[in-house]
Amino acid sequence: MARPSNDQFPKVQGGGSLILAWQIRNKNVLVVGGGDVAAGRILNVLNADANVIVVSPSSGLNPEVRHRIANDEVVHLDRVFHPTDLEALPVSNAPPDMVLVAVDDPAVSTQIWKLCKDRRIPANIADVPPECDFYFGSMHRDGPLQIMVSTNGKGPRLAASIRKWIGIQLPKGVGSAVERIGELRVKLRQIAPGPEEGPKRMRWMAKVSDAYSWDEMCGLTDEDMDNLLTFYDGDEVPHLDLLKGMRGGKALEDIDIFDGSFGFSVVA
């Protein structure tokens, strides 16, 4: 059998990480420490809708962590870490699903890391890449849109710089456009819920995403989306002017939109 050419398939580039969107909604995350680094970790997991338990003496809390505690955004254990914290946490009375360590004591950090490994609990030890099951990249956030930049622990400051550059390049309102696309997908699943509709749904949503600009997507009203969905059965995507012409309950035959020739056009 002939061997494929070297450029036929992507080249393997070792040394990377598998970057995933880790769903930790309602999962229990134990944060050991209450300083500046811990504050950033806490915000990251709160943004992912996790249940957060912070173990740290009150004397070691920074203002942001104190704010989270005062507003009942996290559960606070006013003491140092104890190995039993990996067996049963308050409220859940179950082991943590994830452990984040951000303390200034390398020996304690390594001890917690080893305990987590023994119990197969995924953990991140701040600023110690060899003792991390996962890394926190530099994150750009705009509503539902999240873009993570990771240097695999080699240059966090550089990752932050790259992330800022990417954020500047993105047009304003892209997060709102993503939100509207998400709402349209929910509506589409309501009118075409069957698994056999899956390929057609994906194909049609791809057409919609390609047909309209981000600004146009942001400007779609709920009525526009309902009207847009009427074109799904025909596997078509109408011109934006046609959608606007349908506002107020107008029938297609009553709409006259000039597209450079006569009448209106439906663009697939």
N, C-alpha and C positions, 0 to 999 in steps of 0.2 A: 504494500500500500504506500502511495506517495505521501511524504510528510508535508503537512501544511506549511505555507510560507510563514516566516517569522512575524510578519506584520498583519497576518490575517486576524489574529485575536489580540485582545488587550494584554499588555505585558504586566506580569505580577510585580508589584512594588511592595516588598516586605517592609516591616518596621512601622506599619500604621496601626490604627485602632479601628474597630468596628463601630462607627458612629450610628447610634440608634436613638429613636424617640422612646424613652423609657416611661411607660405609663405607671405613675405611682399615686394616682388618685385614691384617696382613702387608705393608703398604705402608711405604716408606722415607721417614721424616720427618727433615729436617735442622733442628736447632735451633741458632741462632747466639746464643751468650750463655749465662751460667750463674748469673745472679742470681735475685732473687725472682720477677720476671715470667717468666723462662725456666722456673723451677721449676713455676709454675702451668701453663704451656703443656705442659711435659713430662708432667705428671700427666694432663692432658686427653687427650693422644694415646696415652699408655700405657693409659688406661682404654678406649680404642678399639682396643687390641691392635695398635698400630703398632710397627714397628721404628724405634727412635729413635737418631739419631747426634747427639751434642752437640759443637759446636766452640767451645772456649773455653779460654784459659789457665787453669791450675789456680788461679792467684791470684784469678781472678774467679768462682770457684764458691761458692755459698752452701751451708749445711749439708745442705739437702734434696737438692740436685743431687749433692753428694758422696756422700750415702747411696745414690742411684740408681746411681751409678757403682760404688761399692763392692760393691753387691749384683748387679752385672751386669744391671741392668734397662735400661741404655742403653750404647751404645758412645761412648767419650770420645776426642776428638782434642785433645790438649793444645797448642793453638796458636791463632792468630787465623784468621779465615776467609780462604780463598783462592778465587779464581774457579774453579779446577779442581774444587772441592767440588761444583759444579753439573754436573760431567761424569761423575764416577765416585766413588761412596762406598765405604768399606770394607765388606767382607763381600759386598755385592751386586754391586760393581763396575759400578754403573749410576747414572744420575742420580737425585736425590731426586724423590719424587712430590709432596712438599710442603715448603715452607721457612717456618720461623718465626724471625723476627729479634727479639731482645730485648737490644739493646746501647745504651749511653748516648752513642753517637756518631751524630748525625743524618746526617752526610755519608756515613759507612760504610753506614748503614741504607739510604739512598737509592741508593747504588751497588749494593748487593745486590738491591734492588727492581728496578732497571733491568736487571740481569743476568738476573733471574728472568723479567721480561717478555720479554726477547729470546729466552729459551729456552722460553717458555710454561709455566713452572712456577708453579703457584698459590702465593702467598706472603701472609704477614701480617707487617706491620711494626708492632710494638707502639707504641700511642699515636699512630699517624700514619694516621688513617682514609683519607686519599686514596691511601695506598700499601698498600692491603689489598684482596685479592681476596675476602676473607671476614673476618668478625668472630667473636670468641669472646664469646658471651653469658654471662649469669650462670646457672649450671646448678643445678637441684635434682635429686638422684639418690637413688633408693630402689630398689636392686636393678636390675631391667630397666627401671624407669620413669625416664625423663629428661624434664625440663621446662626449656626454655631461655627466658630473658627477654632480649630485645635492645632497646636504644634506638637501634640503628643508629649507634653511636659517639657519641651526643650526651650520654649521662649514665650512664656505667658504675656509679657509686655508687648512683644511683637504681635501676638495674636490679637490683643486689644486694639493695636494700631490698625491692623488689617480689617478687623470688624468695623471700626469707625469709618474706614474708607468705603467699605461695601455699603454701609448705611447711608452715606452721603450720595452714592451713585443711584440709589433706589428712588423712584419718583414718589412724591407725596401721595398718600391715599392708597398705597398698594395694600396695606393691611385691611382697609375697608373693602377693597375689591375682593380679597380673599374671603372676607366675611360674607359678602353677598354670594359668592360662588358656593360657599358652604350651605347657605340658606336655600339656594336653588337645588343643590343635591338632595337636601332633606325633602323638599317639595316633590322632587322627581321620584324619590323612593316611595312616596305616598301614593303616587298615581301609577307607578310601575314597580311594585314591590317584589315580584317573583325573581328567584335566582336565575331563571332562564333569560331574564331581561338584562342581566349584568353586562354582557359584552356590548349590547346596544346602548345602555346607559353610559358606559365609559366612553364609547365612540361619540355619542351626542354631546356629552359634557366637554370633550376635547374640542369639538367644533365650536361650541359656545365660547370657550376660553380663547380660541384663535380668532373668533369673529369680532370681538369687542375689545377696545383698549381698556386699560385699568380705570381711567377716568369715566369711560362710558359704563363700565360695570358698576362703579360706585353710584352712578346716577340712576340705576334701575330702581323703580318703585316696586312695591309688592304687587301692584296691578300689572306692571310690566312683566314681572316674573311669571305671574299666572298666565298671562297672554303668551309668553314665550313657551311655556310648557304645552300649549295647544299644538305646537309644531313638532312635538316629540314623536308622535305616531308616524308622521311622514318622514322622520329622520332628517328634518330640515332646520335651519337656523335663519330667521328673518333678518333683513336689514334693520338697523337701529331706527331709522326713520319710520319704518312700518310699525314697529312696536310703539313708538310714540303716537303714531296716528290711530292706534287702537285704543288709546286711553279714553275713558268715559264710556266704554261699552260699544264703541263703533264696530260695525261688522266689516269684514275684509272688503266686501264688494262696494262699500261706501267710502273707501279710502283711496285717494288719488295722490300718489307720491311720485314726483318727477325724479327719475334716476339717470337722466341723460338721454333717454329715449321717450318712452311713454309708460304711463301707469307706474306700478311699483314692481320691485323685484324681491324675490326670496333667495337669499344667498346661502348655499350649503357650506 
